[in-house]
Amino acid sequence: MALQVQQQECISLASVEIRTATCTTEVHQDGITVIAVESALWIRESANIVQLGATGLNLQTHGPISMDTASIQDKMHTGTELPECLPHPTSKKKCWLISGAVAFVFAVIFAVVIWKVLSNQQQTFSRRFISKCLEYKKDNNESYCQQIFHVFEKAYIGKPMCNVTMEDYDDLMAMVPFDHPCHQTMLWSKTNELVHKYTAKDEDKKDCFTLEDTLLGYILNDERWCGKKGSNETFDNGCDDCANSAVRSFWDSASAEFAEYACGNVTVMLSGSEEKPFNPFSTFARVEIKRLKHPFVKKLNVILVTGNKNVSNCAADNLNIDLQKALDSNILYSCNEVPESRIRECSSSSDTDVGCVACLLKPTE
């Protein structure tokens, strides 16, 4: 039973700020003093924290009430009298000890919060990876998808953000080989939205495949990830966009494997609205075209998408000279200008024509 109950304005200590809050002091028969403070953090000499929440803190202490803080010193300097529940400080040494304790508490709380955030981040990325793996193919099981993820993260875990190479993904590429018909390979540059709309068909009707239509491409499309030196975590924010980043090296590695897998007649969809449809800095120019090799690949079909802002055509030197110079000389070459509207029509067509260009090159009625 409380012998004495006091309610008054009290000073609270939150980091190095001075704030005020209403505190209730209860003195019990057994010599225990209980102080309840609303929306404030209290550190009291020889006190044990009983409850810590977003709205308040209760402390119990035996003996007289005493508290020494730098905040109280500052309050005294302003000429404001201290409330009865908080006597004047007795020593600077105690003040520094309590301030140090508060700093330590905040440091521990901050470390725990950061750990939880990073842990959740890792779990979120891995869950998303496995979920998309299961979505891609009905007969994929969770154990298989987890194995893929573990091999995948070995490529960059514990490494500096900008020190991941294409070769670091070799084990992943060996574990998850391509299995689509190699003669139905579709490459692209600057036509992201259109080409994926064109190839987005039900599995039993699909006759043309981009890298993003394969398992790894589907899982990691639009994702960002990286590791950090000395860490065994995967991060999906704060990742540097550098030449040897985990993301760029993955896509370069996957693109190289995808092009090497191609056979027969290969198609690439380029943009006629670009001054240089065959951009020397694109993945197609840097990585893919040099890996199309005869006799595996017989022909390269260029589909040049035309529209209202068309600035290039199949007669452009960028295609007739630059692209063909980069292409294996034994591989046949063709270029066809196809209106964007035609590509959209073919995207929604129910035709069962097999091949990447069958619908696109079919004469219109």
C-alpha positions in Angstrom: 0.0 0.0 0.0 1.3 3.4 -0.9 1.9 5.8 2.1 2.5 8.8 0.0 1.6 9.7 -3.6 3.0 12.8 -5.3 2.2 14.1 -8.8 4.3 16.9 -10.2 6.4 18.1 -13.1 9.6 16.1 -13.4 12.7 16.3 -15.7 13.3 13.4 -17.9 16.6 12.5 -19.6 16.4 11.3 -23.3 19.9 11.3 -24.8 21.2 14.8 -24.0 17.8 16.6 -24.3 16.0 18.3 -21.5 12.3 17.5 -21.4 9.5 17.6 -18.8 6.9 15.0 -18.0 4.4 14.2 -15.3 5.7 11.7 -12.7 3.9 10.0 -9.9 5.9 9.0 -6.8 4.6 6.3 -4.4 6.4 5.6 -1.2 5.4 2.2 0.2 5.7 0.7 3.8 8.5 -1.6 2.8 10.7 1.3 1.9 10.3 0.8 -1.9 9.9 4.0 -3.9 8.1 3.6 -7.3 8.3 6.4 -9.9 6.0 6.3 -12.9 6.9 8.6 -15.7 4.8 9.3 -18.8 6.7 9.5 -22.1 10.2 9.8 -20.6 13.3 7.8 -19.9 14.6 7.7 -16.3 17.9 6.4 -14.9 18.0 6.4 -11.1 20.9 5.5 -8.8 20.7 1.8 -7.6 17.5 1.4 -9.5 16.1 -1.6 -11.4 14.1 -1.0 -14.5 10.8 -2.8 -14.1 9.0 -1.9 -17.3 10.0 0.0 -20.4 7.5 1.0 -23.0 6.7 3.6 -25.6 4.7 5.6 -23.1 6.5 5.3 -19.8 8.9 3.6 -17.4 8.5 2.4 -13.8 11.5 2.1 -11.5 11.8 0.8 -8.0 14.6 1.7 -5.6 15.2 1.2 -1.9 16.2 4.1 0.3 16.1 7.8 -0.5 15.3 9.2 -3.9 18.4 10.5 -5.7 19.3 11.3 -9.3 22.3 13.0 -10.8 22.2 14.0 -14.5 23.8 16.6 -16.7 20.3 17.6 -17.7 19.6 18.6 -14.1 22.7 20.7 -14.1 21.5 22.5 -17.2 18.1 23.0 -15.6 19.7 24.5 -12.5 21.8 26.9 -14.7 18.6 28.3 -16.1 17.4 29.3 -12.7 14.5 26.9 -12.7 13.9 25.1 -9.3 14.1 21.4 -9.3 11.0 19.5 -8.4 10.7 17.8 -5.1 11.0 14.3 -6.5 14.5 15.1 -7.9 17.0 16.5 -5.4 20.0 18.6 -6.5 22.9 16.6 -7.9 25.6 15.8 -5.4 28.6 15.1 -7.7 29.8 15.5 -11.3 31.3 12.0 -11.2 27.8 10.5 -10.7 26.5 12.7 -13.4 29.0 11.4 -15.9 28.4 7.8 -14.8 24.7 8.1 -15.4 25.2 9.9 -18.7 27.5 7.1 -19.8 24.9 4.5 -18.7 22.3 6.2 -20.8 24.6 6.3 -23.8 25.3 2.6 -23.4 21.6 1.8 -23.2 20.9 3.7 -26.4 23.8 2.1 -28.1 22.6 -1.4 -27.2 19.0 -0.5 -28.4 20.4 0.9 -31.6 22.5 -2.2 -32.3 19.5 -4.5 -31.7 17.3 -2.4 -34.0 19.9 -2.5 -36.8 20.4 -6.3 -36.3 16.6 -6.8 -36.6 16.4 -4.6 -39.7 19.2 -6.4 -41.5 17.9 -9.8 -40.4 14.4 -9.0 -41.8 16.0 -7.6 -44.9 17.8 -10.9 -45.5 14.7 -12.9 -44.8 12.6 -10.7 -47.1 15.0 -11.1 -50.0 15.5 -14.8 -49.6 11.7 -15.4 -49.2 11.1 -13.3 -52.3 13.7 -15.4 -54.2 12.2 -18.7 -53.2 8.7 -17.6 -53.7 9.4 -16.5 -57.3 11.3 -19.8 -57.9 8.2 -21.7 -56.8 5.9 -19.5 -59.0 8.0 -20.0 -62.1 7.4 -23.8 -62.4 4.8 -25.8 -60.6 7.0 -28.8 -60.1 9.7 -26.8 -58.4 9.8 -27.6 -54.7 11.0 -25.5 -51.8 14.1 -27.6 -51.1 15.3 -27.2 -54.7 14.7 -23.4 -54.6 16.6 -23.1 -51.3 19.5 -24.9 -52.8 19.6 -22.5 -55.8 19.5 -19.6 -53.4 22.4 -20.9 -51.3 24.6 -21.4 -54.5 23.5 -18.0 -55.7 24.5 -16.0 -52.6 27.9 -17.7 -52.5 28.8 -15.5 -55.5 28.8 -12.3 -53.6 28.5 -13.0 -49.8 31.3 -11.5 -47.8 32.8 -9.6 -50.8 33.1 -5.9 -51.4 30.2 -4.5 -53.3 32.3 -3.7 -56.4 34.4 -6.8 -56.5 32.1 -9.5 -57.9 33.0 -11.0 -61.2 31.0 -12.9 -63.9 33.0 -16.0 -63.0 31.7 -15.9 -59.4 28.3 -17.0 -60.8 29.8 -20.1 -62.7 28.5 -22.6 -60.1 25.0 -21.0 -60.3 24.9 -21.2 -64.1 26.0 -24.9 -63.9 23.4 -25.7 -61.4 20.5 -24.0 -63.3 21.1 -24.6 -67.0 18.7 -23.3 -69.7 16.1 -25.8 -70.9 14.0 -23.8 -73.4 14.2 -24.7 -77.2 17.5 -23.1 -78.2 16.2 -22.0 -81.6 13.5 -19.9 -79.9 16.0 -17.4 -78.3 15.0 -13.7 -78.3 17.6 -11.1 -77.4 16.8 -7.4 -77.0 18.1 -3.9 -76.4 16.0 -0.8 -75.4 12.7 -2.7 -76.0 12.2 -4.0 -72.5 8.5 -3.5 -72.1 7.5 -4.4 -75.6 9.6 -7.5 -76.0 8.4 -9.0 -72.7 4.8 -8.2 -73.6 5.4 -10.1 -76.9 6.9 -13.2 -75.3 4.4 -13.3 -72.4 2.4 -16.3 -73.3 1.1 -19.3 -71.4 3.8 -22.0 -71.0 2.1 -24.4 -73.5 1.9 -21.7 -76.2 5.3 -20.1 -75.6 7.4 -20.1 -78.7 9.9 -17.3 -78.0 12.1 -16.8 -74.9 14.0 -13.9 -73.5 16.5 -14.3 -70.6 13.8 -12.9 -68.2 11.5 -15.8 -69.3 14.0 -18.4 -67.9 14.1 -19.4 -64.2 17.0 -17.3 -63.0 15.9 -14.3 -65.2 12.4 -14.5 -63.8 13.5 -14.7 -60.2 16.0 -11.8 -60.3 14.3 -9.5 -62.8 14.0 -6.0 -61.2 15.8 -7.1 -58.1 18.8 -5.5 -56.4 21.2 -7.2 -54.1 24.8 -7.1 -52.8 27.1 -8.3 -50.1 29.5 -6.5 -47.9 33.1 -7.4 -46.9 33.1 -9.4 -43.8 29.4 -9.9 -43.7 27.4 -13.1 -44.3 24.2 -11.2 -45.1 22.5 -10.2 -48.4 21.5 -6.6 -48.7 18.8 -5.3 -51.1 19.4 -1.5 -50.5 22.4 0.7 -50.3 24.1 -1.3 -53.0 26.6 0.5 -55.2 25.9 0.6 -59.0 29.4 -0.2 -60.2 30.9 -2.2 -63.1 31.6 -5.3 -61.0 28.6 -5.1 -58.7 26.8 -8.4 -57.8 23.8 -7.4 -60.0 25.7 -6.4 -63.2 28.0 -9.3 -63.0 25.1 -11.7 -62.6 23.3 -10.3 -65.7 26.5 -10.3 -67.8 27.1 -13.9 -66.7 23.5 -15.0 -67.4 23.4 -13.1 -70.7 26.7 -14.8 -71.9 25.3 -18.2 -71.0 22.0 -17.4 -72.7 23.7 -16.4 -75.9 26.0 -19.4 -76.0 23.0 -21.6 -75.5 21.2 -20.2 -78.6 21.1 -22.1 -81.8 19.5 -22.1 -85.3 17.7 -18.8 -86.1 18.2 -16.2 -83.3 16.2 -13.0 -83.0 17.0 -9.6 -81.5 14.5 -6.8 -81.0 16.0 -3.4 -81.3 14.5 0.1 -81.1 14.2 2.3 -84.2 13.7 5.3 -81.9 17.4 5.1 -80.9 20.0 6.9 -83.0 22.2 3.8 -82.5 19.9 0.7 -82.2 23.1 -1.3 -81.9 24.4 0.5 -78.8 28.1 -0.5 -78.2 27.5 -0.2 -74.4 24.4 -2.4 -74.3 24.5 -6.0 -73.0 23.7 -7.2 -76.5 26.8 -5.5 -78.0 29.2 -6.0 -75.0 28.3 -9.6 -74.1 25.8 -11.4 -76.3 26.5 -10.9 -80.0 30.2 -12.1 -79.7 28.9 -15.3 -78.2 26.7 -16.2 -81.1 28.8 -18.8 -82.9 28.5 -20.6 -86.2 27.7 -23.5 -86.8 25.4 -23.5 -83.8 23.7 -20.3 -84.9 22.7 -20.1 -88.5 21.1 -16.7 -88.7 20.4 -13.5 -86.8 17.0 -11.8 -87.4 16.9 -8.2 -86.4 13.4 -6.9 -85.6 13.7 -3.1 -85.7 10.7 -1.6 -83.9 9.4 1.5 -85.6 7.0 4.1 -84.3 6.2 7.8 -84.2 9.6 8.8 -83.0 11.5 6.6 -85.4 15.1 7.9 -86.2 16.7 4.7 -87.6 16.0 2.1 -90.2 17.5 -1.1 -91.5 19.8 0.8 -93.9 21.6 2.6 -91.1 25.4 2.2 -90.9 25.0 1.3 -87.2 23.3 -1.9 -88.3 24.7 -2.6 -91.7 28.3 -1.9 -90.7 28.7 -1.8 -86.9 26.5 -4.7 -86.0 27.5 -7.0 -88.9 31.2 -6.3 -88.1 30.6 -7.6 -84.5 28.7 -10.6 -85.7 30.4 -13.9 -86.7 30.9 -13.6 -90.5 29.5 -17.1 -91.1 26.2 -16.2 -89.5 23.5 -15.0 -91.9 21.9 -11.6 -91.2 18.5 -10.1 -91.9 16.8 -6.9 -90.7 13.0 -6.1 -90.8 11.3 -2.9 -89.8 8.2 -3.8 -87.8 5.7 -1.2 -86.5 5.1 -1.2 -82.7 1.4 -1.6 -83.4 2.1 -4.9 -85.2 4.1 -6.2 -82.3 1.3 -5.4 -79.9 -1.2 -7.2 -82.2 1.0 -10.3 -82.2 1.3 -10.1 -78.4 -2.4 -10.7 -78.0 -2.7 -13.1 -81.0 -3.9 -16.6 -80.4 -1.9 -17.9 -83.4 0.1 -21.0 -82.8 2.8 -20.1 -85.3 6.1 -21.4 -83.9 9.1 -19.1 -83.7 10.0 -15.6 -82.6 9.3 -13.9 -85.9 6.5 -15.9 -87.5 3.7 -13.6 -86.5 5.8 -10.4 -86.9 6.7 -11.1 -90.5 3.4 -12.6 -91.6 1.9 -10.4 -94.3 -1.0 -8.2 -93.1 -4.4 -8.5 -94.7 
